[in-house]
Amino acid sequence: MKPLVIWGCGGHAREVLHLCEQMGARVIGFLDERTEYKGKVMDGLPVFGDLPDILHLKDQVRIVCAGVGDPFLKKHFVDKTTRLGFQPANSLIHPSVYLSKRNTIGKGTIICEGTILTTNVQVGNFVILNRGVILSHDDIIQDYATVAPGASIAGNVMVGEGATIGIGSSIREKVSIGAWSMIGGGSFVKENVPPHTLYAGVPAVYKRKWP
Ligand SMILES: CC(C)(COP(=O)(O)OP(=O)(O)OC[C@H]1O[C@@H](n2cnc3c(N)ncnc32)[C@H](O)[C@@H]1OP(=O)(O)O)[C@@H](O)C(=O)NCCC(=O)NCCS
C-alpha cells in the first residue's frame, strides 16, 4: 500500500491520521491550502502545503480527500486531486466495523471506530461516517455526505449528496435528507428535508437556506 497524504490539518484530518494508525496504514503528512500552515508539524507529521507542493510525489503517494468534514471543501479537494493527476486513497474503514456482503461502500470513504451498519446499506464515495454512527437497513448515503459522531439513522433513509448530519442527531425511518443540506446537532428529523436547507431542533424544523 502506498503511503498516504491527508487533505487538511485540522481536528478531523488528525483524527483520520489516528484512524490510519489504528489500521496500520502509513501516513507521511498533511496538505493545506492556507499558506500559514505550510511547514508546520501536526501530531508529529509535516504540513507539506498545497497539492502542487508535492507534485514530485504524484506516483508515490495516495491522497486522502475526506480529511475535512465540510462536504463542499471535500468535493473541492477531490476535484483538485484528480485534476492534478493524483490518485485518491482507497476507503479507510476501522477494523471494528463489520461489513457484510449486503453493504456497499464507495471509494475514498472514511468509516471510524464504533460505527454500525446493518443490512443492505449503501454508502457512496468520499463519505465520512464518524465515530459511533448507526446506519440501519436499506439506508443510502450518497457521495460527499458527512455524518457526525453519534448520529442514529433509522431504516430506509436517504442522505443526499453532500448533506451533513450533525452530531448526535436522529433521523426517522423513510425520511430523505436533501443534497447539500445541514441537520443541526442533537436534532430529531421526522420529515423530508429539501436540498440546500438547514433543519434543526427537536423536532427539526426549517431554519434557513444552507449554506
Ligand atoms: C447547524 C449549525 C451548523 C448552525 O450553525 P450557525 O450557522 O451558527 O447557525 P445559526 O446561528 O445561523 O442558526 C440558525 C437557527 O438555527 C438554530 N440552530 C442552530 N443549530 C441548532 C441546533 N443544533 N439545534 C437547534 N437549533 C439550532 C439557531 O438557534 C437559529 O435559530 P433561530 O433562527 O430560530 O434563532 C450548528 O449549530 C450545528 O449544530 N453544528 C453541528 C456541529 C457538528 O455536528 N459538529 C461535529 C463535528 S465532528
The ligand as an SDF file (V2000), in Angstrom:
LIG
                    3D

 48 50  0  0  0  0  0  0  0  0999 V2000
  -26.3310   23.7710   12.3680 C   0  0  0  0  0  0  0  0  0  0  0  0
  -25.1450   24.6380   12.7180 C   0  0  0  0  0  0  0  0  0  0  0  0
  -24.0030   24.3640   11.7270 C   0  0  0  0  0  0  0  0  0  0  0  0
  -25.6680   26.0460   12.5370 C   0  0  0  0  0  0  0  0  0  0  0  0
  -24.6790   26.9530   12.8370 O   0  0  0  0  0  0  0  0  0  0  0  0
  -24.9050   28.5130   12.5390 P   0  0  0  0  0  0  0  0  0  0  0  0
  -24.7350   28.7960   11.0910 O   0  0  0  0  0  0  0  0  0  0  0  0
  -24.0460   29.2520   13.5010 O   0  0  0  0  0  0  0  0  0  0  0  0
  -26.4250   28.6720   12.9140 O   0  0  0  0  0  0  0  0  0  0  0  0
  -27.3310   29.9350   13.0010 P   0  0  0  0  0  0  0  0  0  0  0  0
  -26.8560   30.7690   14.1200 O   0  0  0  0  0  0  0  0  0  0  0  0
  -27.4830   30.6020   11.6750 O   0  0  0  0  0  0  0  0  0  0  0  0
  -28.7030   29.2780   13.4160 O   0  0  0  0  0  0  0  0  0  0  0  0
  -29.8650   29.3750   12.6560 C   0  0  0  0  0  0  0  0  0  0  0  0
  -31.0020   28.9410   13.5410 C   0  0  0  0  0  0  0  0  0  0  0  0
  -30.8600   27.5330   13.8290 O   0  0  0  0  0  0  0  0  0  0  0  0
  -30.8060   27.3260   15.2460 C   0  0  0  0  0  0  0  0  0  0  0  0
  -29.8890   26.2190   15.4860 N   0  0  0  0  0  0  0  0  0  0  0  0
  -28.6130   26.0950   15.0360 C   0  0  0  0  0  0  0  0  0  0  0  0
  -28.1190   24.9120   15.3990 N   0  0  0  0  0  0  0  0  0  0  0  0
  -29.0700   24.2830   16.1050 C   0  0  0  0  0  0  0  0  0  0  0  0
  -29.1620   23.0240   16.7320 C   0  0  0  0  0  0  0  0  0  0  0  0
  -28.1260   22.1800   16.6930 N   0  0  0  0  0  0  0  0  0  0  0  0
  -30.3120   22.6810   17.3410 N   0  0  0  0  0  0  0  0  0  0  0  0
  -31.3660   23.5370   17.3710 C   0  0  0  0  0  0  0  0  0  0  0  0
  -31.3500   24.7430   16.7740 N   0  0  0  0  0  0  0  0  0  0  0  0
  -30.2150   25.1110   16.1540 C   0  0  0  0  0  0  0  0  0  0  0  0
  -30.3460   28.6430   15.8250 C   0  0  0  0  0  0  0  0  0  0  0  0
  -30.7540   28.7780   17.1610 O   0  0  0  0  0  0  0  0  0  0  0  0
  -31.0760   29.6070   14.9150 C   0  0  0  0  0  0  0  0  0  0  0  0
  -32.4370   29.5750   15.2550 O   0  0  0  0  0  0  0  0  0  0  0  0
  -33.4230   30.8440   15.1090 P   0  0  0  0  0  0  0  0  0  0  0  0
  -33.2320   31.3670   13.7050 O   0  0  0  0  0  0  0  0  0  0  0  0
  -34.7640   30.2700   15.3440 O   0  0  0  0  0  0  0  0  0  0  0  0
  -32.9330   31.7950   16.1450 O   0  0  0  0  0  0  0  0  0  0  0  0
  -24.6090   24.3610   14.1470 C   0  0  0  0  0  0  0  0  0  0  0  0
  -25.4290   24.9620   15.1420 O   0  0  0  0  0  0  0  0  0  0  0  0
  -24.5700   22.8720   14.4500 C   0  0  0  0  0  0  0  0  0  0  0  0
  -25.4980   22.2550   15.0010 O   0  0  0  0  0  0  0  0  0  0  0  0
  -23.4610   22.2540   14.0530 N   0  0  0  0  0  0  0  0  0  0  0  0
  -23.2370   20.8140   14.2400 C   0  0  0  0  0  0  0  0  0  0  0  0
  -21.8000   20.6230   14.5690 C   0  0  0  0  0  0  0  0  0  0  0  0
  -21.3730   19.1820   14.4740 C   0  0  0  0  0  0  0  0  0  0  0  0
  -22.0780   18.2700   14.1590 O   0  0  0  0  0  0  0  0  0  0  0  0
  -20.0880   19.0220   14.7370 N   0  0  0  0  0  0  0  0  0  0  0  0
  -19.4640   17.7220   14.6270 C   0  0  0  0  0  0  0  0  0  0  0  0
  -18.0110   17.8750   14.3390 C   0  0  0  0  0  0  0  0  0  0  0  0
  -17.2270   16.3240   14.2350 S   0  0  0  0  0  0  0  0  0  0  0  0
  1  2  1  0
  2  3  1  0
  2  4  1  0
  2 36  1  0
  4  5  1  0
  5  6  1  0
  6  7  2  0
  6  8  1  0
  6  9  1  0
  9 10  1  0
 10 11  2  0
 10 12  1  0
 10 13  1  0
 13 14  1  0
 14 15  1  0
 15 16  1  0
 15 30  1  0
 16 17  1  0
 17 18  1  0
 17 28  1  0
 18 19  1  0
 18 27  1  0
 19 20  2  0
 20 21  1  0
 21 22  1  0
 21 27  2  0
 22 23  1  0
 22 24  2  0
 24 25  1  0
 25 26  2  0
 26 27  1  0
 28 29  1  0
 28 30  1  0
 30 31  1  0
 31 32  1  0
 32 33  2  0
 32 34  1  0
 32 35  1  0
 36 37  1  0
 36 38  1  0
 38 39  2  0
 38 40  1  0
 40 41  1  0
 41 42  1  0
 42 43  1  0
 43 44  2  0
 43 45  1  0
 45 46  1  0
 46 47  1  0
 47 48  1  0
M  END
$$$$
